Amino acid sequence: MKNYDYIFTGSGLAALMTVYKMIQSGDFKDKSILLIDQDTKKTNDRTWCFWQQGTSTWDQSVSKKWDSALFANAHFKRDLDLQPYHYNQVKGIDFYNQVFDLISKQKNIHFLNETVTDINELETHVFVATATENFTASAVFNSIYRKAEVETQTQYPVLQQHFIGWFIKSKEAAFNPEQATFMDFSVAQKGNTRFMYVLPTATTEALLEYTLFSHDLLAKSEYESEIKNYISKLGITDYDIIEKEQGSIPMTCYPFWKKNSQRVLNIGTAGGWTKASTGYTFKNSDKKSTQLIAFLKQETDFRKYHKRSKFWFYDLLLLDILDRKNEKGAGIFSSMFKKGSPALIFKFLDEETSLYEDIKVILKCPKMPFIWSLVRSVRYLF
């Protein structure tokens, strides 16, 4: 039975970012590392986006940047000047290639294309099993999401950011490649929080995603019918579908950190690294993985890793509203973006604002739903 210093059970975004930064730091050359995943990460299986000032570690994987975005609902449209931020698109395959190109050059890091069947923490080490092999490790980073555990509990709201996206090429020049559509709530809400999200890369090419923040997934045909309707409203009559993608990302303030133990740390979606109020994963994982590298240089007990912040509570307030009155999402986001500073909103969503700046953003939102949610949710602080 082979022993490793670190085993990553699952090699999704959070795991790959963490390993990449381990290599970059130069402080883990003497550590043996194993990544185990049933997916080989050799297909373009998703698209991530994030906003950033200046450069980032992932610039070589960025396929498109926008300095302008559109926010819209049934009553108004607003062009958003994103400066000093850029809105960046990363294709899954480009990210995987960047990370695995570096991993492949490391003699101390190995990747195993298997399914993890067991993780068992013992007194001095952690036992990890796959369908065909067994391993031990000094520490395990787990990114295998326990869906049933989270989504069957009733104490914390759980919604989904769920979507289907089409990347199309049209005969008509219908897109502005210099402007992304951040949220377009002009689509029928049908008692939910529903919007279109558009990432144009040329006048005739774009990724269009029909997205919901709600409890229940739809039939595939309903997502695709709404995409077709939206394409038609853009004046496009002739187009080809080049790629499709779909996903469902849990949005919750469930305390994942309580499941961390001395030698097993939950990361990624399994560790609550997804931004609960928006479903954004890339930027949050980038920040959390950097924090984790700093932690590993000083600590070995993973029970000390997590620190709850004021932003966790802000997210909880929004999720409490959407959990009870899902149709209010369009109004809440519209009130933020109608007159609010895009740069300040991005800073707030990045969890980098002062209390004074928090108040400036929050005061743009409808007051009564948040007051009632505050009353309901204050119990979570104790």
Residue pairs with C-beta under 8 A, 6 or more apart in sequence:
1 134
1 135
1 136
2 135
2 136
3 32
3 125
3 135
3 136
3 137
3 138
4 32
4 33
4 34
4 135
4 136
4 137
4 138
5 31
5 32
5 33
5 137
5 138
5 139
6 28
6 31
6 32
6 33
6 34
6 137
6 138
6 139
6 140
6 141
7 33
7 34
7 35
7 36
7 126
7 128
7 135
7 137
7 139
7 140
7 141
8 15
8 18
8 19
8 33
8 34
8 35
8 36
8 140
8 141
8 143
9 36
9 116
9 119
9 128
9 140
9 141
9 142
9 143
9 144
10 36
10 37
10 116
10 142
10 143
10 144
10 268
10 270
11 19
11 35
11 36
11 37
11 39
11 41
11 111
11 143
12 37
12 143
12 268
12 269
13 48
13 95
13 268
13 281
13 282
13 285
14 143
14 267
14 268
14 269
14 271
14 273
14 285
14 288
14 289
15 35
15 37
15 141
15 143
15 267
15 268
16 35
16 41
16 95
16 96
16 99
17 99
17 285
17 286
17 289
18 141
18 267
18 289
18 292
18 293
19 33
19 35
19 99
19 103
19 109
20 57
20 98
20 99
20 102
20 103
21 57
21 289
21 290
21 293
22 28
22 31
22 33
22 293
22 296
23 102
23 103
23 106
23 109
24 57
25 293
27 293
27 297
28 108
28 296
29 108
30 108
31 108
32 108
33 108
33 109
33 110
34 109
34 110
34 111
34 112
34 135
34 137
35 103
35 109
35 110
35 111
35 112
36 111
36 112
36 114
36 116
36 128
36 130
37 111
37 112
37 113
37 114
38 113
38 114
38 115
39 45
39 113
40 113
41 96
41 100
42 93
42 96
43 92
43 93
44 91
44 92
44 93
44 243
45 92
45 93
45 245
46 92
46 245
46 247
47 89
47 90
47 91
47 92
47 165
47 199
47 207
47 245
48 89
48 90
48 92
48 95
48 281
48 282
49 87
49 88
49 89
49 90
49 199
49 280
49 282
50 56
50 87
50 88
50 90
50 280
50 282
50 283
50 286
51 82
51 85
51 86
51 87
51 88
51 283
51 346
51 350
52 85
52 86
52 88
52 283
53 84
53 85
53 86
56 62
56 88
56 286
57 286
58 88
58 90
58 95
58 98
58 286
60 94
60 98
61 90
61 91
61 94
61 95
61 97
61 98
62 88
62 89
62 90
62 94
63 89
63 90
63 91
63 94
63 201
64 88
64 89
64 199
64 201
65 86
65 87
65 88
65 89
66 82
66 86
66 87
66 178
66 179
66 180
66 199
67 81
67 82
67 83
67 86
67 87
67 178
68 79
68 80
68 81
68 82
68 178
68 179
68 180
69 79
69 80
69 82
69 87
69 179
69 180
69 181
69 182
69 342
70 77
70 78
70 79
70 80
70 179
70 180
70 181
70 182
70 184
71 77
71 78
71 80
71 182
71 183
71 184
71 333
71 334
71 337
71 338
72 78
72 181
72 183
72 184
72 185
72 186
73 184
73 185
73 186
73 330
73 334
74 185
74 186
76 334
76 338
78 337
78 338
79 179
80 182
80 337
80 342
81 342
82 342
82 343
82 346
83 343
84 343
85 342
85 343
85 346
87 180
87 182
89 199
89 201
90 282
100 111
103 109
103 111
112 130
112 133
114 130
114 131
114 132
114 133
115 130
115 131
116 128
116 129
116 130
116 144
117 129
117 130
117 131
118 127
118 128
118 129
119 126
119 127
119 128
119 129
119 140
119 142
119 264
120 126
120 127
120 128
120 129
121 127
121 140
121 261
121 262
121 263
121 264
125 136
125 137
125 138
125 263
126 136
126 137
126 138
126 139
126 140
126 263
126 264
127 134
127 135
127 136
128 134
128 135
128 136
128 137
128 140
129 135
137 263
138 263
139 263
139 264
139 265
139 300
139 302
140 263
140 264
140 265
141 265
141 267
142 264
142 265
142 266
142 267
142 270
142 271
143 266
143 267
143 268
143 269
143 270
143 271
144 270
145 250
145 268
145 269
145 270
146 270
147 250
150 158
150 250
150 252
150 254
150 256
151 158
151 250
153 254
156 252
156 253
156 254
156 255
156 316
156 380
157 252
157 253
157 316
157 319
157 320
157 322
157 323
158 215
158 250
158 251
158 252
158 254
159 213
159 214
159 215
159 250
159 251
159 252
159 319
159 322
159 323
159 326
160 212
160 213
160 214
160 215
160 216
160 217
160 248
160 249
160 250
160 251
161 211
161 212
161 213
161 247
161 248
161 249
161 251
161 278
161 279
162 211
162 212
162 214
162 217
162 218
162 246
162 247
162 248
162 249
163 197
163 209
163 210
163 211
163 212
163 223
163 246
163 247
163 248
164 209
164 210
164 220
164 223
164 224
164 227
164 244
164 245
164 246
165 197
165 207
165 208
165 209
165 210
165 227
165 244
165 245
165 246
166 207
166 208
166 209
166 224
166 227
166 241
166 243
166 244
167 205
167 206
167 207
167 208
167 241
167 242
167 243
167 244
167 245
168 205
168 206
168 208
168 231
168 236
168 239
168 240
168 241
168 242
169 204
169 205
169 239
169 240
169 242
170 204
170 205
170 231
170 236
170 238
170 239
171 204
171 236
171 237
171 238
171 239
172 204
172 235
172 236
172 237
172 238
173 203
173 204
174 203
174 204
174 234
174 235
174 236
175 198
175 200
175 202
175 203
175 204
175 205
175 206
175 234
176 200
176 203
177 200
177 201
177 202
177 203
177 205
179 200
180 198
180 199
180 200
181 196
181 197
181 198
181 199
181 200
182 197
182 337
183 195
183 196
183 197
183 333
183 337
184 195
184 196
184 197
184 198
185 194
185 195
185 330
185 333
185 334
186 196
187 194
187 195
187 196
187 210
187 226
187 229
187 230
188 194
189 327
189 330
191 326
191 327
192 212
192 213
192 214
192 326
192 327
192 329
193 212
193 213
193 214
193 322
193 326
193 327
193 328
193 329
193 330
193 333
194 210
194 211
194 212
194 214
194 226
194 330
195 211
195 330
196 208
196 209
196 210
196 211
196 226
196 227
196 230
197 208
197 209
197 211
198 206
198 207
198 208
198 209
199 206
199 207
200 206
201 207
208 227
208 230
208 231
209 227
209 245
210 223
210 224
210 226
210 227
210 230
212 218
213 251
213 279
213 322
213 326
213 329
214 322
214 326
215 323
215 326
217 248
220 246
223 246
231 239
249 269
249 274
249 279
249 281
250 269
250 274
251 274
251 276
251 277
251 278
251 279
251 319
252 272
252 276
252 319
253 272
253 276
253 312
253 315
253 316
253 319
253 380
254 272
255 272
256 266
256 270
256 271
256 272
257 266
257 271
257 272
257 305
257 306
257 308
259 266
260 266
260 271
260 302
260 303
260 305
260 306
261 302
261 303
262 300
262 301
262 302
262 303
263 302
264 302
265 271
265 292
265 302
265 305
266 272
267 273
267 288
267 289
267 292
268 274
268 281
268 285
269 281
271 288
273 281
273 284
273 285
273 288
274 280
274 281
274 284
275 281
275 283
275 284
275 315
275 349
276 312
276 315
276 316
276 319
277 314
277 315
277 318
277 319
277 349
278 349
280 349
283 350
287 350
292 305
295 304
295 305
299 305
309 351
310 355
310 358
311 351
313 377
313 380
313 381
314 358
314 362
316 377
316 380
317 370
317 373
317 374
317 377
318 332
318 373
320 373
320 376
320 377
321 328
321 332
321 369
321 370
321 373
322 328
322 329
325 369
328 366
328 369
331 366
332 365
332 366
332 369
335 364
335 365
335 366
336 345
336 361
336 364
336 365
337 345
338 364
339 364
340 361
340 364
344 353
344 357
344 360
344 361
345 361
347 353
347 357
348 357
348 358
348 361
353 361
362 370
